[in-house]
Amino acid sequence: MVVAPPAATTPAPPGGWPVPASLYVHVPFCRHRCGYCNFSVIAGRDDLQEVMVDALIAELRQIAPTTQRPLETVFLGGGTPTQLSRQDQRRLVGAIRDHFPIRPDAEISVEANPEDIDDEQLHGLADLGINRVSLGVQSFNARKLQQLERSHSGDQALAAIEASDAVIGNVSIDLIFGAPGETVEDWEEDLRQAVRAPVRHLSAYALTFEKGTVFWNRLRRGEFSGDLCTVDEDAELAMDDAADRYLPAAGLQRYEISNFARPGGRCRHNTAYWAGDGWYAVGPGAARFVSGRREVNHRSPTTYLHRIRQSGRATAESEAISLDQYAREKAAFGIRQIAGVDLAAVASATNIDLADELAETWENMGTAGLIARTDDHVKLTKRGLLFADTVASRILSDASVKSR
């Protein structure tokens, strides 16, 4: 366990630390764990639902501050929150409302898998005030879905989108590209299917082989070969380029590296993360950023349950953020947005002048064609979008060129 000194030892920004207006709740239940999944989830343990919701409610009670800014976004993620029984869904959302004031126009999202969607589920979610559904579609292609170990069909996915649009009216979907054996043509067909559906928001992610996942272990054993080979870098770049062509042409504009939205359809919850505005979070593996302190809960759902029962807290890591680190994180996450980041605004919020402090870093990344800079405004170039993690890493880790 990593425990930092008390938060009071870290100076606050000029205007004080941002008061969070967002809440993330991690619900770890799934029907099964897909081979690429590295999230904190458990499959086949629905018997733990009631006690898990009890624990989530206890943690909500524990972290809720006495003086609050009404929440502008709530995100029920996982895992699969719709795996919960109707009763436990009502208990959980009711507890959120009991412990946190919520703006009438708040964005309240829930993640779901297509196979969980039916009219009863959707009307139940609507009755709870859910006004945005994020569906883990990943693909419409039968072969690709099998490769990804998904348990729904393409037709089920399309039906779930249509049904969610009819009842909730604000649908987001996730798609994955670069799956084993996938061609650029396969990906283009996924995009064509997506833009024909009533989708207001789309997230497109390149498949990654995270250490510890089933896919990682299979890759190390050499099982992804021949028809199951991973796509090469040129094909993956072509797939990203296809998304950049197909989606804006259909009205879904790219506003962040992996995210596209119709007008008014951007994910307000994720935007709070990228802006570094602070957020509350509960559940296994959940990370929160409140009053200049980052806390991360234990990833194991069973350990999380045990710790909440014992002490009401499941924090595994706690760190007070320095102003320099806060400024760098605002720049590193902010630059993921297509509009880029205003270094003058970062300086105003933190008293840290990254334009000056990282002058050599900006110059080098500009020379490499990764960023474009106009005065204090910095944004990723087309090439920079492909190496965004490298850019973020440089912002977070490069030493200041100034003497201190």
Buried (B, 14 or more C-beta within 10 A) or exposed (E): EEEBEEBEEBEBBEEEBBEBBBBBBBBBBBBEBBBBBBBBBBBEBBEBBBEBBBBBBBBBEBBBEEEBBEBBBBBBBBBBBBBBEBEBBBBBBEBBBEBBEBEEEBBBBBBBBBBBBEEEBBEBBBEBBBBBBBBBBBBBBEEBBEBBBBBBBBEBBBBBBEBBBEBBEBBBBBBBBBBBBBEBEBBBBBBEBBBEBEBBBBBBBBBEBEEEBBBBEBBEEEEBEEEEEBBEEEBBBBBBEBBBEBBEEBEBBBBBBBBBBBEEBBBBBBBBBBBBBBBBBBBBBBBBBBBBBBBBBBBBBBBBBBBBEEEEBBBBBBBBBBBBBBBBBBBBBBBBBBEBBBBBBBBEBBEBBBBEBBBEBBEBBBEBEBBBBEEBBBBBBEEBBBBBEEBBEBBEEBEBEEEE
